[in-house]
Amino acid sequence: MEGRLGRPLGEALLEPTVIYVKAIVELLRSEVDVHGLAHITSGGVNNLLRLAAPVGYEIDAPLPVAPLFDLIAERGKVGDAEMHETFNMGCGFAVVVPENDESRALTLLSAHHPGAARIGRVTDDAGVVTR
C-alpha cells in the first residue's frame, strides 16, 4: 500500500485536515468580489447549493483525487457517487467569484494552497453537474 500512497497508510490516515481560514480571510479582505464560499465536506460539491442562489454549477475540471480515496473506494467497495457524497474528493473548499476576478482570486489562494484551481462555472440551470 505504501507504494500506492507514497507513504505508510497510517501516515496518510493521520494527515491533519487542511485549514482554509487564513486564505479565505485574506481573500475577503482583498478587492476580489466574492459571491460565495462553500466548505466541501460530506455532501461534496453539492454543498454549493447551500449558497441559496438562483443558479447552478457545472464542475468541468475537478481537482485530482488523492490515492487514499481510490484505496478507500476499492477496499470498501464504495461506488463513485457515494465517495463524492461522503468525501471532498480533492476539493476541500470552493469560492465563487466573477470571471474577471478569477485570476486575482487564484493568485491569492495559490499562495496559501498551491493546488488551487478553477474547477467549474456558474450556470443558469439549478443544481450541480459534474463532467
N, C-alpha and C positions, 0 to 999 in steps of 0.2 A: 504494500500500500504506500510506503514511503516514496517509491518511485513515481506513483501517480500524483501524489500530493506535493512532492518536492520537500517533504519534511515528515516527521513521525505523525501519525494520526492524532495522538494526544495533544501535540502542539497545535495542530490545525483546529481541533475542537476547543482548545482553551484560548484561542486568539481573542483578545478583547474586542468588543464591538467598536465600530467607528463612531466617533463623536463629531457632529456637524456644527455645533454651536458657534465656534469662532468664525468659521467660514460664512455661515448664514447671517450672523450679526454684522460682519464686515460688508456683506452684500446688501443688507438692508440699510446700512449707513452710507452706501455709495449712491451714485447718480443713476444706477440701474433701476428701471421701472419694474419692480417685482409684482406680478399679478397673482402668484400662488406658490405655496410651499406644501410639499407632501412627504412625510416620512414613509418610505416604502418598506413595510414590515409584513406581518401577517395581513393578507388581503392583496399583496403585490401592488402592481401599478394601478389596480382598481381603486386604490386609495386616492388617486387623483380625482375621482368622482365626489369625494368628500368636500371638495372645494366649492360645491354648490353653485357652480356657474353654468349658464345655459349653453355649454359647449361640450365637445368630446375630445378625445386624444387618440392620435394614431402613433403607435410606437413602431418605428420602422428601422431603428438602429439600436437594438438593445445592447447593453454592456455585456462583456464576456462573463460567462458563468464560471464561478470558481470550481476547480476539480472536486472539491469536497461535496458540492451539491450533486455532481454526477455520481459520486460514490454513494451518497445517501439514496438517490433515486434507484440506482442499480441494486444495492444490497437490501434496501427496504421495499423493493418492488413498487415504488411510488411513481405514478404517472405524471406526465409533464404538467397537466392542468393543476393537479394537487400540489406539485412542487412550486408552481408560480403563485398559488393561492396561499401557501404556508410560509415560503421564504422570499427574501428580496431578490434572489437570483442575480446578484451582481449590482443591482441599483438600490442603494440604501436611502437615497433622498432625491426628490425631484423638485426642480424650480421652474416655474412658468414665467417667462419673460417675453416681451415683444421681439420679433425677429431682428429689429435694428439694435437691440441690446444684447443679443446672443453672444457676440464676440467679447464684449466687456465682461459679461457675467462669467463666461468660460475662463477668461484670463484670471479673474479674481478667484474663482472657485478652484482652478487648477493649481494655484499657489498653495492651497491647503490640501487638496485631494487631486494628485496628478492624473488620476483616471477619469476625471470629469469630462463629460462629452454630451453632445446633443443626442437625444435618443428618439425624438419624435417631434410632433407638431400638434397644435390645437386645430380642431375641425369644427364644422357647424353641426355635425351629427353627434348625438348624445352617445355616451359610452366610451369604452376603451377598446381599440382594435390593435392587436399586435401582429405584425407582419414578419 
